[in-house]
Amino acid sequence: MPTISLKVPPETAARLARMASRRRVAKSVVVREALDEKLRETLDAPSLFELMGSAIGAVDGKLADRGHNPDHMKGFGRK
């Protein structure tokens, strides 16, 4: 199994030690389980693109980007 190392704040290290002690397992077991759970939950969550899927392309395109029309940009950025 590959090995990684990481730095954690003292409070996190203390909580990790308490949880490992309470469960009577090594700290690495607790870290592996927590990391696995977080990665699974994050990878299974839909992306913003997937969440917005029904709205993407919903605009018919009749309104052009006004930033490309010099008439709409006259005086922009001036006081």
The first five atom37 places (N, CA, C, CB, O) and aatype in JSON, in Angstrom:
{
  "aatype": [12, 14, 16, 9, 15, 10, 11, 19, 14, 14, 6, 16, 0, 0, 1, 10, 0, 1, 12, 0, 15, 1, 1, 1, 19, 0, 11, 15, 19, 19, 19, 1, 6, 0, 10, 3, 6, 11, 10, 1, 6, 16, 10, 3, 0, 14, 15, 10, 13, 6, 10, 12, 7, 15, 0, 9, 7, 0, 19, 3, 7, 11, 10, 0, 3, 1, 7, 8, 2, 14, 3, 8, 12, 11, 7, 13, 7, 1, 11],
  "atom_mask": [
    [1, 1, 1, 1, 1],
    [1, 1, 1, 1, 1],
    [1, 1, 1, 1, 1],
    [1, 1, 1, 1, 1],
    [1, 1, 1, 1, 1],
    [1, 1, 1, 1, 1],
    [1, 1, 1, 1, 1],
    [1, 1, 1, 1, 1],
    [1, 1, 1, 1, 1],
    [1, 1, 1, 1, 1],
    [1, 1, 1, 1, 1],
    [1, 1, 1, 1, 1],
    [1, 1, 1, 1, 1],
    [1, 1, 1, 1, 1],
    [1, 1, 1, 1, 1],
    [1, 1, 1, 1, 1],
    [1, 1, 1, 1, 1],
    [1, 1, 1, 1, 1],
    [1, 1, 1, 1, 1],
    [1, 1, 1, 1, 1],
    [1, 1, 1, 1, 1],
    [1, 1, 1, 1, 1],
    [1, 1, 1, 1, 1],
    [1, 1, 1, 1, 1],
    [1, 1, 1, 1, 1],
    [1, 1, 1, 1, 1],
    [1, 1, 1, 1, 1],
    [1, 1, 1, 1, 1],
    [1, 1, 1, 1, 1],
    [1, 1, 1, 1, 1],
    [1, 1, 1, 1, 1],
    [1, 1, 1, 1, 1],
    [1, 1, 1, 1, 1],
    [1, 1, 1, 1, 1],
    [1, 1, 1, 1, 1],
    [1, 1, 1, 1, 1],
    [1, 1, 1, 1, 1],
    [1, 1, 1, 1, 1],
    [1, 1, 1, 1, 1],
    [1, 1, 1, 1, 1],
    [1, 1, 1, 1, 1],
    [1, 1, 1, 1, 1],
    [1, 1, 1, 1, 1],
    [1, 1, 1, 1, 1],
    [1, 1, 1, 1, 1],
    [1, 1, 1, 1, 1],
    [1, 1, 1, 1, 1],
    [1, 1, 1, 1, 1],
    [1, 1, 1, 1, 1],
    [1, 1, 1, 1, 1],
    [1, 1, 1, 1, 1],
    [1, 1, 1, 1, 1],
    [1, 1, 1, 0, 1],
    [1, 1, 1, 1, 1],
    [1, 1, 1, 1, 1],
    [1, 1, 1, 1, 1],
    [1, 1, 1, 0, 1],
    [1, 1, 1, 1, 1],
    [1, 1, 1, 1, 1],
    [1, 1, 1, 1, 1],
    [1, 1, 1, 0, 1],
    [1, 1, 1, 1, 1],
    [1, 1, 1, 1, 1],
    [1, 1, 1, 1, 1],
    [1, 1, 1, 1, 1],
    [1, 1, 1, 1, 1],
    [1, 1, 1, 0, 1],
    [1, 1, 1, 1, 1],
    [1, 1, 1, 1, 1],
    [1, 1, 1, 1, 1],
    [1, 1, 1, 1, 1],
    [1, 1, 1, 1, 1],
    [1, 1, 1, 1, 1],
    [1, 1, 1, 1, 1],
    [1, 1, 1, 0, 1],
    [1, 1, 1, 1, 1],
    [1, 1, 1, 0, 1],
    [1, 1, 1, 1, 1],
    [1, 1, 1, 1, 1]
  ],
  "atom_positions": [
    [[0.86, -1.17, 0.0], [0.0, 0.0, 0.0], [0.91, 1.24, 0.0], [-0.98, 0.0, 1.24], [1.84, 1.31, 0.8]],
    [[0.65, 2.22, -0.9], [1.46, 3.44, -0.91], [1.32, 4.21, 0.4], [1.05, 4.32, -2.09], [0.3, 4.12, 1.09]],
    [[2.35, 4.96, 0.72], [2.36, 5.75, 1.95], [2.31, 7.22, 1.6], [3.61, 5.43, 2.8], [2.98, 7.67, 0.67]],
    [[1.52, 7.99, 2.36], [1.5, 9.44, 2.23], [1.73, 10.02, 3.62], [0.14, 9.96, 1.6], [1.51, 9.36, 4.63]],
    [[2.17, 11.26, 3.65], [2.3, 11.93, 4.95], [1.6, 13.28, 4.84], [3.8, 12.11, 5.37], [1.53, 13.86, 3.76]],
    [[1.1, 13.78, 5.95], [0.42, 15.05, 5.95], [0.59, 15.73, 7.3], [-1.06, 14.88, 5.62], [0.84, 15.08, 8.31]],
    [[0.43, 17.03, 7.27], [0.49, 17.81, 8.51], [-0.92, 18.22, 8.88], [1.42, 19.06, 8.36], [-1.7, 18.64, 8.02]],
    [[-1.23, 18.11, 10.15], [-2.55, 18.51, 10.64], [-2.35, 19.41, 11.86], [-3.44, 17.27, 10.99], [-1.34, 19.31, 12.56]],
    [[-3.32, 20.27, 12.11], [-3.24, 21.11, 13.32], [-3.26, 20.23, 14.58], [-4.4, 22.12, 13.36], [-3.78, 19.12, 14.55]],
    [[-2.69, 20.73, 15.67], [-2.67, 19.95, 16.92], [-4.05, 19.47, 17.37], [-2.05, 20.77, 18.02], [-4.19, 18.36, 17.88]],
    [[-5.07, 20.32, 17.17], [-6.43, 19.92, 17.6], [-6.92, 18.73, 16.8], [-7.41, 21.1, 17.43], [-7.55, 17.82, 17.35]],
    [[-6.63, 18.72, 15.5], [-7.05, 17.6, 14.65], [-6.3, 16.33, 15.04], [-6.8, 17.92, 13.16], [-6.88, 15.25, 15.09]],
    [[-5.01, 16.46, 15.32], [-4.22, 15.31, 15.75], [-4.76, 14.74, 17.05], [-2.74, 15.71, 15.91], [-4.81, 13.52, 17.22]],
    [[-5.15, 15.6, 17.96], [-5.7, 15.14, 19.24], [-7.03, 14.42, 19.03], [-5.89, 16.33, 20.22], [-7.28, 13.37, 19.64]],
    [[-7.89, 14.97, 18.19], [-9.18, 14.33, 17.92], [-8.98, 12.98, 17.24], [-10.07, 15.23, 17.05], [-9.68, 12.01, 17.54]],
    [[-8.02, 12.94, 16.32], [-7.71, 11.69, 15.63], [-7.22, 10.64, 16.63], [-6.64, 11.92, 14.54], [-7.65, 9.48, 16.57]],
    [[-6.34, 11.02, 17.52], [-5.82, 10.09, 18.53], [-6.95, 9.59, 19.44], [-4.73, 10.78, 19.37], [-7.0, 8.4, 19.77]],
    [[-7.85, 10.5, 19.85], [-8.98, 10.09, 20.71], [-9.88, 9.09, 19.99], [-9.8, 11.32, 21.16], [-10.29, 8.09, 20.57]],
    [[-10.19, 9.38, 18.72], [-11.09, 8.49, 17.99], [-10.44, 7.13, 17.78], [-11.47, 9.11, 16.64], [-11.09, 6.1, 17.96]],
    [[-9.18, 7.1, 17.4], [-8.47, 5.84, 17.2], [-8.41, 5.04, 18.5], [-7.06, 6.09, 16.66], [-8.61, 3.83, 18.5]],
    [[-8.14, 5.73, 19.6], [-8.08, 5.06, 20.89], [-9.44, 4.49, 21.28], [-7.58, 6.02, 21.98], [-9.54, 3.36, 21.73]],
    [[-10.47, 5.3, 21.09], [-11.83, 4.87, 21.44], [-12.24, 3.64, 20.63], [-12.83, 6.02, 21.21], [-12.89, 2.74, 21.14]],
    [[-11.85, 3.61, 19.35], [-12.21, 2.49, 18.48], [-11.21, 1.34, 18.55], [-12.32, 2.97, 17.05], [-11.44, 0.25, 18.02]],
    [[-10.08, 1.6, 19.23], [-9.01, 0.6, 19.37], [-8.47, 0.16, 18.01], [-9.52, -0.61, 20.14], [-8.32, -1.02, 17.72]],
    [[-8.2, 1.17, 17.17], [-7.58, 0.94, 15.86], [-6.44, 1.94, 15.69], [-8.64, 1.09, 14.69], [-6.32, 2.9, 16.46]],
    [[-5.61, 1.71, 14.71], [-4.52, 2.64, 14.43], [-5.08, 3.95, 13.84], [-3.5, 2.0, 13.46], [-6.13, 3.95, 13.19]],
    [[-4.37, 5.03, 14.06], [-4.78, 6.32, 13.5], [-4.87, 6.25, 11.98], [-3.79, 7.43, 13.92], [-5.73, 6.89, 11.37]],
    [[-4.0, 5.47, 11.38], [-4.03, 5.36, 9.91], [-5.34, 4.75, 9.42], [-2.85, 4.51, 9.42], [-5.82, 5.09, 8.33]],
    [[-5.93, 3.86, 10.2], [-7.23, 3.27, 9.84], [-8.3, 4.35, 9.81], [-7.62, 2.14, 10.84], [-9.1, 4.42, 8.88]],
    [[-8.32, 5.19, 10.83], [-9.31, 6.27, 10.91], [-9.13, 7.23, 9.74], [-9.19, 7.03, 12.26], [-10.1, 7.64, 9.11]],
    [[-7.89, 7.6, 9.45], [-7.61, 8.52, 8.34], [-8.02, 7.9, 7.02], [-6.13, 8.91, 8.31], [-8.66, 8.57, 6.2]],
    [[-7.67, 6.64, 6.78], [-8.05, 5.97, 5.53], [-9.55, 5.95, 5.34], [-7.5, 4.55, 5.5], [-10.05, 6.25, 4.26]],
    [[-10.28, 5.59, 6.41], [-11.74, 5.53, 6.31], [-12.34, 6.91, 6.03], [-12.34, 4.96, 7.6], [-13.23, 7.05, 5.19]],
    [[-11.84, 7.93, 6.73], [-12.37, 9.29, 6.53], [-12.07, 9.79, 5.13], [-11.78, 10.25, 7.57], [-12.92, 10.4, 4.48]],
    [[-10.86, 9.53, 4.66], [-10.47, 9.98, 3.33], [-11.28, 9.25, 2.26], [-8.97, 9.75, 3.1], [-11.75, 9.87, 1.31]],
    [[-11.44, 7.96, 2.43], [-12.22, 7.17, 1.47], [-13.66, 7.67, 1.41], [-12.18, 5.69, 1.85], [-14.22, 7.82, 0.32]],
    [[-14.26, 7.92, 2.58], [-15.64, 8.39, 2.63], [-15.78, 9.75, 1.95], [-16.13, 8.49, 4.09], [-16.71, 9.97, 1.17]],
    [[-14.85, 10.67, 2.23], [-14.92, 12.01, 1.64], [-14.74, 11.95, 0.14], [-13.85, 12.93, 2.26], [-15.46, 12.62, -0.6]],
    [[-13.79, 11.16, -0.33], [-13.57, 11.04, -1.77], [-14.76, 10.42, -2.47], [-12.32, 10.22, -2.04], [-15.15, 10.87, -3.55]],
    [[-15.35, 9.41, -1.88], [-16.52, 8.77, -2.47], [-17.68, 9.75, -2.55], [-16.93, 7.52, -1.67], [-18.35, 9.84, -3.58]],
    [[-17.91, 10.48, -1.46], [-19.02, 11.43, -1.42], [-18.8, 12.57, -2.43], [-19.18, 12.0, 0.02], [-19.74, 13.02, -3.07]],
    [[-17.57, 13.02, -2.56], [-17.26, 14.11, -3.48], [-17.36, 13.65, -4.93], [-15.87, 14.67, -3.2], [-17.9, 14.36, -5.77]],
    [[-16.84, 12.47, -5.22], [-16.87, 11.98, -6.59], [-18.28, 11.59, -7.02], [-15.94, 10.79, -6.74], [-18.6, 11.66, -8.21]],
    [[-19.11, 11.19, -6.08], [-20.48, 10.8, -6.41], [-21.41, 12.0, -6.54], [-21.01, 9.86, -5.35], [-22.5, 11.89, -7.11]],
    [[-20.99, 13.15, -6.02], [-21.83, 14.35, -6.08], [-21.84, 14.88, -7.52], [-21.32, 15.44, -5.1], [-20.82, 14.85, -8.2]],
    [[-22.99, 15.36, -7.97], [-23.04, 15.9, -9.33], [-22.23, 17.19, -9.44], [-24.51, 16.16, -9.75], [-22.14, 17.97, -8.48]],
    [[-21.66, 17.41, -10.6], [-20.89, 18.63, -10.84], [-21.87, 19.78, -11.1], [-19.91, 18.45, -12.05], [-23.06, 19.55, -11.32]],
    [[-21.37, 20.99, -11.07], [-22.22, 22.15, -11.37], [-22.76, 22.04, -12.78], [-21.43, 23.47, -11.2], [-23.92, 22.37, -13.03]],
    [[-21.94, 21.57, -13.71], [-22.39, 21.38, -15.09], [-23.57, 20.42, -15.15], [-21.24, 20.86, -15.97], [-24.55, 20.67, -15.86]],
    [[-23.48, 19.32, -14.4], [-24.59, 18.36, -14.38], [-25.83, 18.95, -13.73], [-24.17, 17.09, -13.63], [-26.95, 18.71, -14.19]],
    [[-25.64, 19.73, -12.66], [-26.79, 20.36, -12.0], [-27.46, 21.4, -12.88], [-26.34, 21.01, -10.7], [-28.68, 21.57, -12.83]],
    [[-26.68, 22.08, -13.69], [-27.21, 23.14, -14.56], [-27.61, 22.62, -15.93], [-26.19, 24.25, -14.71], [-28.0, 23.4, -16.8]],
    [[-27.5, 21.32, -16.15], [-27.73, 20.73, -17.46], [-29.0, 21.17, -18.15], [0.0, 0.0, 0.0], [-28.98, 21.45, -19.35]],
    [[-30.1, 21.25, -17.42], [-31.36, 21.62, -18.06], [-31.41, 23.09, -18.43], [-32.52, 21.29, -17.15], [-32.2, 23.49, -19.28]],
    [[-30.58, 23.91, -17.8], [-30.59, 25.34, -18.08], [-29.57, 25.73, -19.15], [-30.31, 26.12, -16.81], [-29.69, 26.79, -19.77]],
    [[-28.58, 24.88, -19.37], [-27.55, 25.2, -20.36], [-28.18, 25.17, -21.75], [-26.35, 24.2, -20.27], [-28.81, 24.19, -22.14]],
    [[-27.99, 26.24, -22.48], [-28.55, 26.34, -23.82], [-30.0, 26.77, -23.83], [0.0, 0.0, 0.0], [-30.64, 26.76, -24.88]],
    [[-30.53, 27.14, -22.66], [-31.95, 27.51, -22.59], [-32.22, 28.86, -23.23], [-32.41, 27.53, -21.13], [-33.35, 29.14, -23.64]],
    [[-31.2, 29.71, -23.33], [-31.38, 31.02, -23.95], [-31.31, 30.81, -25.45], [-30.3, 32.05, -23.47], [-30.43, 30.12, -25.95]],
    [[-32.25, 31.43, -26.17], [-32.34, 31.18, -27.61], [-31.26, 31.87, -28.43], [-33.67, 31.62, -28.1], [-31.14, 31.61, -29.63]],
    [[-30.46, 32.73, -27.82], [-29.35, 33.35, -28.53], [-29.7, 34.61, -29.29], [0.0, 0.0, 0.0], [-28.87, 35.14, -30.02]],
    [[-30.91, 35.11, -29.13], [-31.3, 36.32, -29.86], [-30.61, 37.57, -29.31], [-32.82, 36.51, -29.8], [-30.41, 38.54, -30.04]],
    [[-30.23, 37.55, -28.05], [-29.51, 38.68, -27.48], [-28.03, 38.42, -27.62], [-29.9, 38.91, -25.99], [-27.49, 37.49, -27.02]],
    [[-27.37, 39.24, -28.41], [-25.94, 39.08, -28.59], [-25.2, 39.67, -27.4], [-25.47, 39.74, -29.91], [-25.78, 40.44, -26.63]],
    [[-23.98, 39.34, -27.26], [-23.13, 39.9, -26.21], [-22.92, 41.38, -26.51], [-21.77, 39.14, -26.11], [-22.25, 41.73, -27.48]],
    [[-23.49, 42.23, -25.7], [-23.41, 43.66, -25.95], [-22.0, 44.21, -25.8], [-24.34, 44.4, -25.03], [-21.72, 45.31, -26.27]],
    [[-21.12, 43.47, -25.17], [-19.74, 43.91, -25.01], [-18.98, 43.93, -26.33], [0.0, 0.0, 0.0], [-17.92, 44.56, -26.42]],
    [[-19.5, 43.26, -27.34], [-18.84, 43.23, -28.65], [-19.34, 44.34, -29.56], [-19.07, 41.89, -29.31], [-18.8, 44.55, -30.64]],
    [[-20.36, 45.06, -29.13], [-20.9, 46.15, -29.94], [-20.35, 47.46, -29.4], [-22.45, 46.15, -29.93], [-20.66, 47.83, -28.27]],
    [[-19.52, 48.18, -30.2], [-18.91, 49.42, -29.72], [-19.94, 50.47, -29.29], [-18.03, 50.0, -30.8], [-19.64, 51.3, -28.43]],
    [[-21.13, 50.45, -29.87], [-22.16, 51.43, -29.51], [-22.59, 51.28, -28.05], [-23.37, 51.31, -30.42], [-22.93, 52.26, -27.4]],
    [[-22.57, 50.05, -27.55], [-22.98, 49.8, -26.17], [-21.85, 50.05, -25.18], [-23.48, 48.38, -26.04], [-22.07, 50.08, -23.97]],
    [[-20.64, 50.22, -25.7], [-19.48, 50.38, -24.83], [-18.99, 51.83, -24.73], [-18.36, 49.51, -25.32], [-18.02, 52.1, -24.03]],
    [[-19.66, 52.75, -25.43], [-19.26, 54.17, -25.38], [-19.32, 54.67, -23.94], [-20.16, 55.04, -26.3], [-20.33, 54.54, -23.26]],
    [[-18.23, 55.24, -23.51], [-18.18, 55.82, -22.18], [-17.95, 54.81, -21.06], [0.0, 0.0, 0.0], [-17.9, 55.18, -19.89]],
    [[-17.82, 53.54, -21.41], [-17.62, 52.53, -20.36], [-16.29, 52.76, -19.67], [-17.68, 51.1, -20.95], [-15.26, 52.92, -20.32]],
    [[-16.31, 52.78, -18.35], [-15.1, 52.94, -17.57], [-14.69, 54.39, -17.34], [0.0, 0.0, 0.0], [-13.67, 54.66, -16.7]],
    [[-15.47, 55.3, -17.85], [-15.19, 56.73, -17.66], [-16.16, 57.28, -16.63], [-15.3, 57.53, -19.0], [-17.29, 56.82, -16.5]],
    [[-15.67, 58.29, -15.9], [-16.53, 58.9, -14.88], [-17.33, 60.05, -15.44], [-15.7, 59.38, -13.69], [-18.1, 60.68, -14.72]]
  ]
}
